[in-house]
Structures are given as C-alpha cells and as structure tokens.
Amino acid sequence: MKITYKNERLKKEFYKWLKNSKQFSEETIKCYEKAVWLWEDFSNKDDFGSFNETTAEAFREWVKNKRKHNSQEIISITYCYHNLRFLKTFFVWLSKQKGYKLRIKEPAIDCLNLSKNEVREAKQVKSIKNPTLDEIKMVIETIKGKTEIKMRDKAIFSLAFLTGARISAIRTLPMKSFDKKELIIYQDPAFGVETKGNKRIVSVLIPFGYEEAKDYFIEWFDYLTNQKGFEPDDPIFPATKIENGKDNINFYNTQEVENRKIKSSGSLRKIFQKRFEQAGLNYYHPHTFRHWLVKRMAEFSLTEEQRKAFSQCLGHEDVGTTFGSRGYGRIDESRQIDVMKSIDFEGLKGGKKQTISDEDISRIAKQVSESIKNNT
C-alpha cells in the first residue's frame, strides 16, 4: 500500500510537470499516462525505484510481443516506439527527483531504446485516409430533426469541416470564441480553449461550396444565444443532459443539452463514431478532417502568403508542417500512383516537347521572308 501511494504521488507530480513546465495538452499527457500504465501492468505496480537494466530490457521485449486487445495480432512497432519514448521521459524525470537520483541509472533508461532499424520502421510516414466531401456531407445531412442533441452534433461536424480544429479545441470552445460578423473562431487559451502548445489560433470558416455547414453551425449558435440564454463563457458544444430513471435505477438521454462542457475528447470521439455509423459509413476520427482540409487547399494555386495564412489557421508555425511531405500535405499512396500514371513523360505539362516537320519549317520560313519584304 505504501509503494502504491508513492507511485501515485510521483505520477501526479510528473503529469503536473508535463502540463505546467512542458505546456503539453490534455491529449498529449494522456499518451504519457498510458505508457506509465503499461509499465505498471508489466511490473505489477512495483516501486518505480526498482527500475533497472534487467527490468527495462524485459519490459521492452514484453511490449514488442504484446498482442492487440481481443486479438492474436501483435501490436505495431510504432505503438512500441511511442510508448517506450513516453516512458523514457518519465524515468528521465524521475532520475532527477529527490530519493531517485542514485537509484535510476542512465544505462537502464537507455535499455528502453529500440534498434535503429526498428526506429526507422516505426517512424515511416503512414498513409492517412480521410473522408471525402461527399462522405462528410452525408454524415451531416443524415442527422435529421431538431432536438438539441441532433442540432449540436450537426454543428460539431460542421465546425470540424469548416475549420479543421482539433477535437480538444472544439470541446472547450466558449460562446465568446465565435465572431459571427466576421465568421472567425478564436481558439484562445485565455478563453479556456485547449490548443496544442497553448497556442492562440485564429480560424476563418471555409465552407468550400458547402454553405449549409456554415448555416448549421450559425443556427446552433443562435439557438444557444436566443433560446437557451447562453452567456459568453458558456460552451458552444454543451454536454448531453442525463436524468435519473425510475427509482434512480437507470439513466436516460433527454435529447437535451445542459450548460457544461462535454466531459472529455473521448466522449466527443464517440459522437463522431456514432454519427458515421448512423450514416452507414466507415468511421473517420476527427483529426482526419484536418487532413481533408489540407488536401483540398493543396489543389489551389496559392501564393506563399496565402499558404502561410492557411497554415496559421490550423495552428502551424511552419508551412512545411501543413504542406510538407512529412506533414499533412503528404500525398497518400493511391493518389501518388494516380499522379505518376497521369504524367506525360514524352512532354511534361507546361513544357511539352514539340516536333516540327520539314513542311512546317518551309512554311514558317516563307512567312518570315514575306514579312521581311513587306517591311522593307
């Protein structure tokens, strides 16, 4: 019991350090939490101070051979790489804490490394599939009816489509973050909005010809203002109102909302999954809406200033993060194949190789000769 208490205290201090000193988001901190939970599962919640080279090596191999939940399939090397990386950060931090400086050794922490080939494989850029515009429209238009829950969910999907905002930001947006006149969303940490790295992000609503999405979002915003009396600090996407059933034995969804934030990003993801399933489509997680938006923008001939402005709307400091080959702008494999097959290798578009016959040369020479005569 004493060891469990010590471990819990250390974890709490570590997560606090990640939030305050490293300025990590709630979603990022959860990744570290999962890595520490894996270690505790492996070590049967043993004292963190017992960490050494032998246990580190054993854990590394244990993770590499771990199977997926309810499956015989071994987890990916990418999963191993990231969990080992997160856990290393924890033990590096722990090695600097009072009472652990002499117990946690650097060679032991180094044992959490994968081989160079495994790291190379884990860091390979994966092709990310994103929904098409027709699929996004279908999900939104399938949410029919005027209950508060349906109006809210329709507005959530619409805003994800219009801005590509991260799910943590969408969940925590207050009413005052939306400028209705200018059609701008201010993802401002000063308003309590959870953004990556606590950045202030200014996003312009971009309908891409699907004006209905903008209308659905504004309709919901107006409903909260005029019918629900929501104030500037109240959430744009409030939680579902749940009430007790008969004799407080069960609970039921009232199809109404109540003035509080949705509990977590996981709860918001469940809404996305539910609505995709109801539309009869494969589920795409919310982050893929960002990828769709970038790929759509990449089809336009933008100036460098325009590319930079759009990049900032997504909260990226570097345009390369948005459009670069290792960023959101990477071409997926199917599109890569289509593009390569469409290239005219005999004469590239815009600089096509021209062949001129002897007859054409004689005709051009005659025209030039007559032009010279007429001008003399």
Protein Blocks (a to p, Z undefined) as FASTA:
>chain_A
ZZmmmmmmmmmmmmmmmmmmnopafklmmmmmmmmmmmmmmnoopafklgcfklmmmmmm
mmmmpccehiabdcdfklmmmmmmmmmmmmmmmmmpghilmmmcfklmmmmpccfklmmm
mmpccddddddfklmmmmmmmmgcjdfklmmmmmmmmmmmmnopafklmmmpcfklpcfk
nopacddfknopacehhiacdddddekhpamlmmmmmmmmmmmmmmnopafkbcfbdcdd
ddddehhlaccdehiacddddfblmlmmmmmmmmmmmnopacddfklmmmmmmmmmmmpc
cdfklmmmmmmmnopablklmmmmklmmlccfklmmmmmmmpcfkbcghiaccdddfklm
mmmmmmmmmmmmmmZZ
